[in-house]
Every structure is written in C-alpha cells, then in structure tokens.
C-alpha cells in the first residue's frame, strides 16, 4: 500500500512539473553585417535576424526549447551546439556537423528541439562550424531552478572573449598553411566583455550579485579579477559547488564560473574590472597588443572612472581542481574502459601543422557518425565502420570510463566532453621546457591520492607537457565529441569520438533522425546511411573515406621542414628580386654605376676598340658588355 501511494505521489509530481514546464520557441536566421565591436575597426559579423550580438536564452529546468535555425548566409554552411547540455535521448540535437547532424546549407532550416531535464546553471550556445563563433555566432544559455542553494539580490552575466579584426575564414587560410609550419595561432587584437570594451557595470551598495562569467572565446585563457573585491565561487560548468572565496579566476575558453560578489557600503569610489591575456599562449606578443583590458564597476557615476588595476602576482588564482561539488558524488571505482591519448602537434606531408591524438588528426566522415550508428544494425559496436581517421571508441552501457590525457605539447589546452560532466581525479603540474623539463605522462603507479569527492565539470585544461585523468559513467547513449576547445586546434584535428551504447541509441525512439533533419541532409547532399565512406553494402569497406594527409617520410624533422620551407621562401624572394632589378631601366642603372664608382670616362672609352666591336655578336656576354660601354661613351 505504501509503495502504491509513493508511486502515485511521484506520478502526480511529474505531471505537475510537466504542466508547469514551458516551451520556448526561437526563429533565428543567420546573416552578415558590419559592426565595430572594440571601437577600433568595423568588420563583418554573423548576425541573428539582422541583429548583433546574438540573444541570451533563459529557461527553467524541465522546459522545452525549440530553435528554428535558418542559414541566411549565402557562402557557408552552419550549425548550432548547446555547450554543456547533456541532450539525454536527443543526441541528434547536439549540433556537430558530420558527427550528430548534417551541415545546414544556405537557405535550409533545422529545428533543434529538446528538453532541459538534467541541466541547471550556466551554459552557452555557439556554431560548431569552422570557427564561426569567433565571428560572433554565440550567446549564453541560462537554466534556472528553485533548488539553487545560495541567496543573492541581483544577477549579471559577463561574456569574456578575445576579438579579431579579420574573419576566421581569412585567418584560417594563413593558419592552416605551409607558410605557418609551426602552427602559430593568429594573435587577437583585443579582449572584450559582453561584445564591447570598457564595459560599465553600475552597482548598488551592500548588495549581493550573482555573477555568471563565461569565456566564449576561441583561443586564449583569461585572468579575471575585480579590484578590491572578493569573489565566492558557487558553480562551475553547471555544477553547483561548495562556496570558495578567491581574488582571481583563470578561465579557459568554454569554461563557466558563477560567483557571488557583495558590494561595499561606501560609494565614494569606483573599481576596475580586469581581464588579462594568458600571454604564455601567444607565440609572439605584438608591441601594440594591450595584454590587459579594463572595465568599470561603478558605485558613483559622478566619481572618476578607475584606471587599470595591477596585482603583485597572477600565480594565486583559484585552482578549480580543489573545488567541492555541493552534491557530493564519490569517485567512481576502477574503470571498465581506459582511453589513453597523447597530444602532439606536428606537420604532415603537405607541410601544414596539425594536431593529433595518438597520431590521428580527426577527419570528418562522409556520413554523420550518429547516422552510421542508426543504419549499421548489429555492426554498430564495431569501431572500424566509423572510419580510420575519426578516432572512434565504443562505450558499453554504464561502463566506468577513464580518459588519460598526456600533453606532449608545450601549450595549455582546454578539453571539452560533450554529453557529460566528468570527475577530475588528477591534474599534474606544468613541466616547463624553458627549464629543460620534458613531457611527463601519467604514471598509474606513482601519483597523488585521488580525491574522495572529485570536482566535476565539462571543460578542463591540461598544463604544458603535463597530464590529467578524468572519469565518467557511460549512462547517456549518444555520439559525443571530446576535443580541444581552442578553435584553431579543433581546425587542426584535435578531437576524438565516443559512441556510447550504440544499441541503446538504435532502440530509442527519441534518437531517430527527424524528417526535417533528413531534409537538411538532402539539401547539402550528405548521405544519411552507411559507414564513414558512405558504403551501405559492406560496412567494413572504407574505400573512398576521408583521410588525413600522409605522414612525412622518416628522416625529416620539424626543424628541417621549417628550415626547408623558409629556405624555399627566401629563394623565391631572391628570384623575384633579381627579376625586378633585371627589368629596371638599364640606362639609369649605367649612370648610377659610373657616378657611384667614380669611374674615369677615358678608361671606359678606351675599352671600346675594334676587336670588341667584331666580337659583339659572338655571344650574349660580349653583346651586353658592348651595350654597356656604348652607353658609357654616349653618356660622356
């Protein structure tokens, strides 16, 4: 009887929640227009219904979201990913071209239709196509819930980013080029906040603000602090945390921090809000690049605005590894499936610098991977059918999965996992190549004790030449991307694919491809059945699949490639220089030589004798010599 009453109560509560849930419908059309975002240069940006910036979305837990996205651009495909949302049962709404969907061609409309049942907190959305969100196609996605445990008076969101004066497509041409053999990332021109510079935030005294801080950039990590104000961290990447007080945050691209800031009683002074480049991520620092950006926390509009604030050190920022989730989740037990990957940046035979997991640079298949799952029947758990260059791993239902990531590169990389928030059980220190240190891989037999209740989030950075270890439970059937969220590195191929519970995907009605989605595929002529090579007859036959360029033959080193590249470049410049000077007016050149060398005219005139006159036509050298001496004779 008791169990029956309990079941009825749960059913009634579910029905009540369903009745209270709202449906939010958005009709968005992309386009192009010009905006001067940083006040220094007007440049093309991607607009939403002709407006810029894109709107933020705020919904409640349990609400349904419908986004009708029409590609109004006539020169490129597009897509939309809702960053951090688990998309339970709706993997086809995750928004990754050739992974969970077909690209949206110009003129096509795709409906993203999903319910936010399992996420609460701060998220964002962005195009997942060719770095488009660096051109402005992005916004915040906030999910509220009455169960949030902390009190506050008012709320504000801050979107941090870097800003380029050039389009990503133009920058990519130079970045993914034989003339950039080291893979040096393009240098931004500025740091911005809420799509502007020098933002003014007017505050009230003695007020607690909930501040949602999101790095929606595509490259640099940023240090963030507010002059003479503490920040109390209460959420990271949608995971509510125990309170943790700090003076400074270090926020990589795609990470989110929600903090409480309590204002002062005194309103005589205004304070600086500071952003700073992590300039260790920049290959070069141009002399005109401002590494700090200042915005204003204004208590008193009649008082002077603050100047930029300096700190004694940037090394004392919050280490998120030690944050405690508010709802404790004990560390998962020994993993059922361990995936170990090494991060390497290197050149392929075409001379371009790429990024690799275990010598594989992600190369998109001809059929979106989710559609291969749905059309492959009992072969869906065979990783080979998903292609030799997609780096696909098959995860069984409810496995405990451990990813060990060893960074062989000298840079910092933020990695994002779609479909999950993971436990972070190990993150090693920086190993500095400038000090002669070498890359340090994770040693399962020699490491610090794992935390009892690990920090959870969906985007985690690995330090230079270092490593991290994360764990999650494969309880969300879908096709999920794990990739570096530095957009330049994703363009270089730094990603892998997790096909989670493929038979569970096939069996779920909500995972099937909608008619609208199939129309989108048809409009861009992308196959929706078969293996990675679009072969439907023999799924193990990958003939014709997309593959990465060949490796450079043994014996070539990176330094040698760079030297050869620049030697060839210098040689070409030399030839051009000779050609230009060779086409110059020789009469002017003759006069200049005679004047500059102070040559005696008589000496030149005596050289023009009868013997040389007879030899004029014998060879080209004698002809040129005669012409030179004749000009000299005329000149004098």
Residue pairs with C-beta under 8 A, 6 or more apart in sequence:
17 62
18 62
20 62
21 60
21 62
21 63
21 64
21 115
22 59
22 60
22 63
22 64
23 63
23 64
23 65
23 66
24 57
24 59
24 63
24 64
24 65
24 66
25 66
25 67
25 68
26 55
26 57
26 65
26 66
26 67
26 68
27 49
27 68
27 70
28 48
28 49
28 67
28 68
28 69
28 70
29 48
29 49
29 69
29 70
29 71
29 72
30 46
30 47
30 48
30 69
30 70
30 71
30 72
30 73
30 78
30 137
31 46
31 47
31 49
31 50
31 72
31 73
32 44
32 45
32 46
32 47
32 73
33 44
33 45
33 47
33 50
33 52
34 42
34 43
34 44
34 45
35 42
35 43
35 45
35 52
35 136
36 42
36 43
37 43
37 45
37 136
37 163
37 192
37 195
37 196
38 163
38 189
38 190
38 192
38 196
38 197
39 196
39 197
40 165
40 189
40 190
41 165
41 189
43 165
43 166
43 167
44 135
44 167
45 52
45 135
45 136
46 52
46 73
46 127
46 132
46 135
46 136
46 137
47 136
48 54
48 55
48 137
52 136
52 195
53 136
53 139
53 194
53 195
54 136
54 137
54 138
54 139
55 139
56 139
56 140
56 141
56 142
56 157
57 65
57 125
57 139
57 140
57 141
57 142
58 142
58 144
59 65
59 116
59 141
59 142
59 143
59 144
60 143
60 144
60 145
61 116
61 117
61 119
61 120
61 143
61 144
61 145
62 115
62 116
62 117
63 115
63 116
64 113
64 114
64 115
64 116
65 112
65 113
65 114
65 115
65 116
66 111
66 112
66 113
67 80
67 111
67 112
67 113
68 109
68 110
68 111
69 78
69 80
69 104
69 109
69 110
69 111
69 112
70 107
70 108
70 109
71 77
71 78
71 104
71 105
71 106
71 107
71 108
71 109
72 106
73 106
74 106
75 106
76 106
76 129
76 130
76 132
76 169
77 97
77 103
77 104
77 105
77 106
77 129
77 524
78 103
78 104
78 127
78 129
78 132
78 137
79 95
79 96
79 97
79 101
79 103
79 104
79 110
79 127
79 128
79 129
80 95
80 110
80 112
80 125
80 126
80 127
80 128
81 94
81 95
81 96
81 125
81 126
81 127
81 128
81 418
82 93
82 94
82 95
82 112
82 114
82 123
82 125
82 141
83 123
83 124
83 125
83 126
83 141
83 254
83 416
83 458
84 119
84 123
84 124
84 141
84 237
84 238
84 256
84 421
84 458
85 114
85 116
85 119
85 123
85 141
86 118
86 119
86 419
86 420
86 476
87 93
87 94
87 114
87 418
87 419
87 476
87 478
88 117
88 118
88 476
89 477
89 508
89 510
89 511
90 113
90 114
90 115
90 510
90 511
91 100
91 370
91 419
91 477
91 478
91 479
91 480
91 505
91 511
92 100
92 101
92 370
92 511
92 513
92 514
92 517
93 100
93 112
93 113
93 114
94 100
94 101
94 418
94 419
94 478
94 479
94 480
94 481
95 101
95 112
95 128
96 128
96 418
96 481
97 103
97 128
97 129
97 364
97 368
98 364
98 365
98 367
98 368
98 369
98 526
99 364
99 368
99 369
99 370
99 479
99 481
99 497
100 368
100 369
100 370
100 478
100 479
101 110
101 368
101 370
101 517
101 520
102 368
102 517
102 520
102 521
102 524
102 526
102 528
103 129
103 520
103 524
103 526
104 110
104 520
104 524
105 520
105 523
105 524
107 523
108 519
108 520
108 523
108 524
109 516
109 520
110 516
110 517
110 520
111 514
111 516
111 517
113 514
116 143
119 143
119 238
120 143
120 144
120 145
120 147
120 148
120 238
120 240
121 142
121 143
121 235
121 237
121 238
121 239
121 240
121 256
121 258
122 140
122 142
122 157
122 212
122 214
122 235
122 237
122 238
122 256
122 258
123 140
123 141
123 142
123 143
123 238
123 256
124 138
124 139
124 140
124 141
124 159
124 214
124 216
124 256
125 138
125 139
125 140
125 141
126 132
126 133
126 137
126 138
126 139
126 216
127 133
127 137
127 138
130 168
130 169
130 172
130 491
131 168
131 172
131 218
131 487
131 488
131 490
131 491
132 168
133 216
133 218
133 487
134 164
134 168
134 217
134 218
134 487
135 167
135 168
136 195
138 159
138 216
140 157
140 159
140 212
140 214
140 216
142 157
142 212
143 238
148 240
149 240
149 326
150 210
150 234
150 243
150 260
151 208
152 208
152 209
152 210
152 260
153 207
153 208
153 209
154 204
154 207
154 208
154 209
154 210
155 209
155 210
155 211
155 212
156 201
156 209
156 210
156 211
156 212
157 194
157 211
157 212
157 213
157 214
158 193
158 194
158 199
158 211
158 212
158 213
158 214
159 193
159 194
159 195
159 214
159 216
160 191
160 192
160 193
160 213
160 214
160 215
160 216
160 217
160 222
160 224
160 251
160 275
161 191
161 192
161 193
161 195
161 215
161 216
161 217
161 218
162 188
162 190
162 191
162 192
162 217
162 218
162 219
162 220
162 277
163 188
163 189
163 190
163 191
163 192
164 171
164 186
164 188
164 189
165 189
166 186
168 218
168 487
171 186
172 491
174 180
174 186
175 183
175 184
175 185
175 186
175 488
175 491
176 352
176 353
176 491
176 492
177 352
178 350
178 351
178 352
178 565
179 565
179 569
180 352
180 353
181 347
181 351
181 352
181 353
181 558
181 561
181 562
181 565
182 283
182 353
182 558
182 562
183 345
183 353
183 354
183 355
183 492
184 283
184 284
185 219
185 281
185 282
185 283
185 486
185 488
186 219
186 488
187 282
187 283
187 284
187 285
187 286
187 289
188 219
188 220
189 289
190 197
190 290
190 293
191 197
191 220
191 222
191 275
191 276
191 277
191 290
191 292
191 293
192 293
193 199
193 273
193 275
193 293
193 295
197 293
197 295
198 293
198 294
198 295
198 296
199 273
199 295
199 296
200 295
200 296
200 298
201 273
201 295
201 296
201 297
201 298
202 298
202 301
203 209
203 263
203 297
203 298
203 299
204 263
205 263
205 264
205 265
205 266
205 267
205 299
206 262
206 263
206 264
206 265
207 262
207 263
208 260
208 261
208 262
208 263
209 260
209 261
209 262
209 263
210 234
210 258
210 259
210 260
211 231
211 258
211 259
211 260
211 261
212 256
212 257
212 258
213 224
213 249
213 251
213 256
213 257
213 258
213 259
214 255
214 256
215 221
215 222
215 251
215 252
215 253
215 254
215 255
215 256
216 253
216 254
217 253
218 253
218 485
218 486
218 487
218 488
219 253
219 281
219 486
219 487
219 488
220 253
220 277
220 278
220 281
220 282
221 250
221 251
221 252
221 253
221 278
221 281
221 412
221 414
221 461
222 250
222 251
222 275
222 276
222 277
222 278
223 248
223 249
223 250
223 251
223 274
223 275
223 276
223 278
223 314
223 317
224 248
224 249
224 250
224 251
224 274
224 275
224 276
225 231
225 247
225 248
225 249
225 274
225 309
225 311
226 261
226 271
226 272
226 273
226 274
226 297
227 271
227 272
227 273
227 274
227 297
227 306
227 309
228 271
229 261
229 263
229 264
229 271
229 297
230 245
230 246
230 247
230 261
230 262
231 245
231 246
231 247
231 249
231 259
231 260
231 261
232 243
232 244
232 245
232 246
232 259
232 260
232 261
233 241
233 243
233 244
233 245
233 246
233 249
233 257
233 258
233 259
233 318
233 323
234 240
234 241
234 243
234 258
234 259
234 260
235 241
235 256
235 257
235 258
236 255
236 256
236 257
236 258
236 320
236 323
236 455
236 457
237 255
237 256
237 421
237 456
237 457
237 458
237 459
238 256
238 421
238 457
238 458
239 325
239 326
239 421
239 455
239 456
239 457
240 325
240 326
240 327
241 323
241 324
241 325
241 326
241 455
242 323
242 324
242 325
242 326
243 260
244 318
244 322
244 323
244 324
246 317
246 318
247 311
247 316
248 311
248 314
248 316
248 317
248 318
249 257
249 259
249 317
249 318
250 278
250 317
250 318
251 257
252 412
252 414
252 459
252 461
252 485
253 414
253 485
253 486
253 487
254 414
254 416
254 459
254 485
255 414
255 457
255 459
255 461
263 299
264 299
266 299
267 299
267 300
268 299
268 300
268 303
269 299
269 300
269 303
269 306
270 296
270 297
270 298
270 299
270 300
270 303
270 304
270 305
270 306
271 296
271 297
271 299
271 306
271 309
272 294
272 295
272 296
272 297
272 306
272 307
272 308
272 309
273 294
273 295
273 296
273 297
274 292
274 293
274 294
274 295
274 308
274 309
275 292
275 293
275 295
276 291
276 292
276 293
276 314
277 289
277 291
277 292
278 412
279 285
279 291
280 412
280 464
281 411
281 412
285 291
292 308
294 306
294 307
294 308
294 309
296 305
296 306
297 306
298 305
320 455
320 457
321 424
321 427
321 455
322 455
323 455
324 453
324 455
325 453
325 455
325 456
328 453
329 423
329 453
329 454
329 456
330 452
330 453
331 423
331 425
331 450
331 451
331 452
331 453
331 454
331 471
332 400
332 423
332 471
332 472
332 473
333 400
334 400
335 399
335 400
335 401
335 402
335 471
336 396
336 399
336 400
336 401
337 393
337 395
337 396
337 399
337 400
337 401
337 402
337 474
338 401
338 402
338 404
339 393
339 401
339 402
339 403
339 404
339 496
340 403
340 404
340 406
340 442
341 357
341 358
341 403
341 404
341 405
341 406
341 496
342 356
342 357
342 358
342 406
342 408
342 441
343 355
343 356
343 357
343 405
343 406
343 407
343 408
343 409
343 413
343 462
343 484
343 494
344 355
344 356
344 359
344 408
344 409
345 353
345 354
345 355
345 356
345 409
345 492
346 353
346 354
346 356
346 558
347 353
347 354
347 552
347 558
347 561
348 354
348 361
348 548
348 549
348 550
348 551
348 552
349 549
349 550
349 551
349 552
349 553
350 549
351 561
351 565
352 549
353 492
354 361
354 492
354 493
354 548
354 549
355 361
355 484
355 489
355 492
355 493
355 494
356 493
356 494
357 391
357 494
357 495
357 496
358 391
359 551
360 389
360 391
360 493
360 496
360 548
361 389
361 492
361 493
361 494
361 548
362 389
362 390
362 391
362 483
362 493
362 494
362 495
362 496
362 497
363 387
363 389
363 390
363 493
363 546
363 547
363 548
364 390
364 546
365 372
365 386
365 387
365 390
365 531
365 532
365 533
365 545
365 546
366 526
366 527
366 530
366 532
366 533
366 534
366 544
366 545
366 546
367 375
367 526
367 527
367 528
367 529
367 530
367 531
367 532
367 533
367 534
368 521
368 526
368 528
369 386
369 390
369 392
369 479
369 497
369 499
369 532
370 478
370 479
370 505
370 511
370 513
371 513
371 528
371 529
372 380
372 385
372 386
372 529
372 530
372 531
372 532
373 380
373 479
373 499
373 502
373 505
373 506
374 505
374 506
374 511
374 512
374 513
375 528
375 529
375 530
375 536
376 382
376 385
376 502
376 531
376 539
377 506
379 385
379 539
379 540
380 499
380 502
380 503
380 505
380 506
381 394
381 502
381 503
382 394
382 539
382 540
383 392
383 393
383 394
383 499
384 540
384 542
385 531
385 532
385 539
385 540
385 542
386 392
386 497
386 499
386 531
386 532
387 531
387 532
387 533
387 542
387 545
387 546
388 532
388 542
388 545
388 547
389 545
389 546
389 547
389 548
390 496
390 497
390 532
391 495
391 496
391 497
392 496
392 497
392 498
392 499
393 496
393 497
393 498
393 499
394 499
394 502
395 401
395 474
395 498
395 499
395 500
395 501
396 474
396 501
397 474
397 475
397 477
397 500
397 501
397 504
398 473
398 474
398 475
399 473
399 474
400 471
400 472
400 473
400 474
401 471
401 472
401 473
401 474
401 498
402 469
402 470
402 471
403 417
403 422
403 469
403 470
403 471
403 482
404 442
404 467
404 468
404 469
405 415
405 462
405 467
405 468
405 469
405 470
406 439
406 441
406 442
406 467
407 413
407 439
407 462
407 463
407 464
407 465
407 466
407 467
408 439
408 465
409 464
409 465
410 433
410 464
410 465
411 464
412 461
412 462
412 463
412 464
413 461
413 462
413 484
413 486
413 489
413 494
414 459
414 460
414 461
414 484
414 485
414 486
415 459
415 460
415 461
415 462
415 482
415 483
415 484
415 485
416 458
416 459
416 481
416 482
416 483
416 484
416 485
417 458
417 459
417 470
417 472
417 480
417 481
417 482
418 458
418 478
418 480
418 481
418 482
419 476
419 478
419 480
419 498
419 500
420 458
420 472
420 476
420 480
421 456
421 457
421 458
421 472
422 456
422 457
422 458
422 460
422 470
422 471
422 472
423 454
423 455
423 456
423 470
423 471
423 472
424 454
424 455
424 456
424 457
424 460
424 468
424 469
424 470
425 450
425 451
425 454
425 469
425 470
425 471
426 442
426 447
426 448
426 450
426 467
426 468
426 469
427 460
427 462
427 463
427 466
427 467
427 468
427 469
428 440
428 442
428 463
428 466
428 467
428 468
429 463
429 466
430 463
430 464
430 465
430 466
431 437
431 438
431 439
431 440
431 463
431 464
431 465
431 466
432 464
432 465
433 464
433 465
437 465
438 465
439 465
439 466
440 465
440 466
440 467
441 467
442 467
442 468
442 469
454 471
459 485
460 468
460 470
462 468
474 500
474 501
476 500
477 500
477 501
477 502
477 504
477 505
477 508
477 511
478 500
478 505
478 511
479 497
479 498
479 499
479 500
479 505
480 497
480 498
480 500
481 495
481 496
481 497
481 498
482 495
482 496
482 497
482 498
483 490
483 494
483 495
483 496
484 490
484 494
484 495
486 494
493 548
505 511
513 528
518 528
521 527
521 528
527 534
529 536
530 536
530 539
531 539
531 540
531 541
531 542
531 545
532 542
532 545
532 546
533 541
533 542
533 543
533 544
533 545
534 544
535 541
535 542
535 543
535 544
552 561
586 627
586 631
587 631
590 628
590 631
590 632
590 635
591 635
593 599
594 601
594 604
594 632
594 635
601 632
601 635
601 636
604 629
604 632
604 633
604 636
605 632
605 633
605 636
607 629
608 626
608 629
608 630
608 633
612 622
612 625
612 626
612 629
613 626
615 622
615 626
616 622
616 623
616 626
617 623
